[in-house]
Amino acid sequence: MKKFTHAWIAFKAIERLKTVELNTTDRDYADFLINWFENHKDGVIRGAWYPDTVIVDNGISHIMKYAPTDGTPTIPYGSLPKSSLLYKNGKTSALIKRGLSIDKKYNLPERCEALSHAIIDDFKIQQSEEKGSSLTPTDHHIALIIFMLSHYIADAHMPLHCDDRPGKLERFDLHDAIERAWEEEVVRFYDIDRPNQRFLYNPSGLPKQTDQVDFSGSILKSVEDELTQREFQVGYGTGNNNVLDYMHTVCRYSCLLSYTYLPEGFTPDQFDPQTLQLKENAGLSFRAMSLISLADAVDAVARIWLHDVRRYIKWERSM
């Protein structure tokens, strides 16, 4: 995903936590994060893009490549929250009955786990050190880590990041084309203060939609509609006990989504570069794939951020 798409997903995660129904305890945790985010939101575009511009670990930590194999699965696919479109798609895939090979040089889930721990640890250190200590992480530093984490979580939901097949169709770079299409929607439908690398905000403090363009038929509007009508589930899904487990499961189902979008055995001549999908409805449409990827990315970022803040606040209250 590209710069403004990553930032849009991060803001949508906060909007999601603002509007969903939560029990009293989780609402307390969510409101802490929402209020904290409000003081740092001007850094989202730059911070969420740091993994590409400064860290530059794209070839290892932004991807988790799988390939279907013959025989009984030796790697369990696991489960995701029942509201997840990735999960609903994957459960109906014929590939779920087959095995998966994994390229172990990639470590996207481990990167997410490490950054989650860093967020919690930094909050703890900030509370434990005396004011003015040279060891105290600043709020700005913690904000950067939070925004960076959203980048890696979102990347797991881009299906080609989890598919061991090449992302190029002869001379056509499909991976780049998909991400450019998403980016163009964000740029088209939202007001961005490019010199200061920040969104302009509506009265709710969220990115402001431009007044000049009709938003109703966009992919982003379909993502908003999907999120509005579905339940937000706090848990990671049965059997996922932490960020690491959850992100491994997300990556496996993201691979299955890629194979629904581009079924096994397709050839480049079947692909239409204009519509970004296979001709004659041979696979999942670009729009349907985008809805699944982007909506689930928003919920995943919100879910993991909420869990991280919850772990910190529980520690703070136990002290």
N, C-alpha and C positions, 0 to 999 in steps of 0.2 A: 504494500500500500504506500501511497505517497503522502507528502507532508500534511496537506489540509484534511485529507481523509482521516489520518491518524488523530488529528486534533478534534475533528468533528465527532469521532467515536468516543473520545474521552469526555467531551461535553455532554454527549447523549447519555453516557453512563451516569453522570451526575444528575442530569434531568430525570433519568429513570429512577434513581434513588429518591429524588424529591417527590415523585408522583405515585410511586407504588405503595400498596398497603403492606405494612410491616407490623410485627408485634411490638409492644411498647419498648422492649429492650433493644431490639434491632433498630427501631426508629431513633432511639437515643444515639446509637453508634452511627447511623447514617447521617443524622443531623450534625454530628461532630465533623464528619468528613465534608459534608456540604458547606458548612460554615468555614472550615479550614481552606477548602478549595477556592471559595469566593475571594480570599485574600491573595491568591496566587495565580488566578486564571489567565492573566496576561502573558504568562510564560508557557502556556500549554503548547502553542504551535512550535516554539523553539525546543522546548523540553522533550516533547513526544517525538521529535525528529532527530534528537541527539544520537540515537543508535545508528542512524544512517550517515550523519555528517561528521561525527566526532569519534564514536566508538568503532564504527565500521567493521562490525562482525557479521556482516550479511551472509557470508558463505558458510557459516557454522551455526550461529545462534538464532537466526531468523527463520529457520526451516527445520523440518523433521521429515525425512523422506522415507516413504514406504512403497512397497510393490507387492501385489498379490502373488501368491504361490499356490501350487497344487497341494492338496492334502488337507488334513485337519488343522485348524488354527492352533498354533503353539503360543501365540501372543493373544491374550483375551482382549476383545474390543472394549469390554466394560460397558458402563451406562453413563448417560448424561442426564441432567434434569429433564423431566418429562416434557416440559414446554419447549425444549430445544428443537429447532428445525433440523439441525445437523443430525440429531439422534433419530428423529422421525424418518429422515431420508435414509440414513444408514441401515436402520432396521429392515427396510424393504429391499436393500441391495443384495443381489445374488452373491456378491463377493464376500459378504459377511460370513458365509459358510466355508470360505477358503482361508488358507493361511496368509500371513504377511511376513515379508522380509523387511528388515530395517537396516538402514545405514547408520552405524553407531558413531560416526564422526560428527553428526549433528546433535545439537543440545538445546533446542528451543525450550522444552519443558524445564530443564535444569536452570536455564537463565531466568525464567519466571520465578522459580522457587527461590533462587538466590536473591533476586531483587525484592521479593516479598519479605524475606528475612531481614534484608538491609533496612527496609522501611520500618519494620517493627523495632529492630535494634536501635536505629537512630532516634526514634521517639523515646525509647527507654533511656538511652544515654542522655538525651536532652533533658529529661526529667531528673536524672540522677546527678548530673554535674552542677556545680554552683554557677550562678549567673556570671558571665564573663570568662568562663573557663575556655582555654584554647582547644579543649577536647569536645566541646559542645557542637553538634551538627546544627547548622542554621535551618530555619524554616525553608529558606530558598533551596538549600541542598536536599532536604527531604522532598520538596515539591518536584525537583528534577528527577529523583529516583521514582516517585509515583508516576510521573508522566512517561518516563522511559519504560516502566513496567507495562503501561497500557499499550505501548508500541509492540512489544513482543507478544502479548496476549492477542492483539488484533491480527498480527501476522500469521498466527496459527490458524486463523479462520479464512485465510486466502488459500483456496484448495490446491493451487499449484505449488505452494510452499511445502505441501505434504505428499506430493505425488512425484515418484522417482522418474516419471517420463519427462523428456525434455519439454521446456516451456516454449519452444519455437516450432512453428509449422513451416518447414522449408525456410523462406526468408522473412516470414511474418513472426514477430515476437509477440505471442499471445499473452504472456505474463505481463509485459509492459502495457499492452493494449487494454487489458482488463483494468489495471490499476489507473491508467490514464482516464478511462471512461468514468470511473468512480470519482476521481479527482476533479474532472471537468464538471460533474454535477455539484460538488461542494462549492467550487469557485463560481459557478453560474447562479446558484440559489442563495448564497450567503454573502453578506457584506464583510469584506476583509480589509483591514487597514494594513496594507502590505509593507509600507515603510517601517512600521512599528511591529510587524509580525504578530498581529493580534486580530481577533474578530471584533467587529462592532457588536454591541449588546442590545438586546431588547429590554423592556422594563423588568423582566424576571432575572436579568443578569446572564442570560444565555445567548448564544450566537443569533444575530438578527438576520432574518430572511430578507432578501432584496425585494423591493416593491415593484420592480420593473418586469419580473418574469413570473409566469404561471407555474406554481410549484405542484399542482394537483396531479400531474401525470408522471412525475419523476420517480425514479427508483428510491430516492431518499424518503419521499412521502410514503411509499409502500412500506418501507422499514418502520417509519413512525407509526403507521396504522397497525402493523403487526405487533409492535411493542405495546401499543395502547390496549390492544384487545387480549393480550395473553398475560397470564399470571407470572409474577416474578418469583422465582424459587431461589431461596438463599443457599441451599445445599449444593454440593458439587455433583451429586448423583451417587447412586448406590455403589459402594466399594471404593470411592475416591475420598481418601482421608485427608488430603492436603493439596496444595497447589500443584506439586509435581505429578501426583496421580491424575488429577483433573486435566492438566494440560497434555499429558500423554494420551488420555482418552479423546480429548478434543482433536488432537492431531490425527488419530486413527480415523475418526469419523469425517474429518476434513478430507482425508485421502479418499474415502468412499464417496464423498460429494464430488470430487474431481472426476471419478469414474462414472458417476451418474451424468455429469455434464458432458464428459468426453468418453463415451463407452469404450471398453477394451476393443482393440482392433480397428478403430477408426483410422482413416487416412487423410492426409492434408487436403486432398481435392474435395473432400466432403465438407470442409470448413468454409464458412462465409465470413471473411474479414470485416464486412460491413455490419453485420448483425452480431458478430462475436459468438456465433454458435454454429452447430452443425446444420446442414441443409435438411429439409424435409422432416423436421422434428425428430432427428435421429438421436438426440440426447436432450438433457435438460436445457431449457432456454437460458440465455444470458441473464435475463431479468430475474428468473426464479433462483438461479444460482446466487446472484448478487443479494437477493433478499435474505437467503439463508445465511450467507457469509456475514453480511453487515449486521443483521439483527442479532445473531448469536454473539458476534464480537462485542456489541454494546452490552449485552447482558453479562458476558464473561468478565469484562473489565469491571462493571459495577459489582459483580459477585466477589471477585478476588479483592478489590479495594475494600469492600465491606468486611470481609473476613480478616484482612490485615489490621484494619482499625479496631475491630472487635478484640483481636488477640492483644493488641497494645492496651486498650482501655481496661480489659479484664486484669491485665498485669498491674496497671496503675492503681486500680481499686483494691488490689490485694496487698499493696505495700503499706 
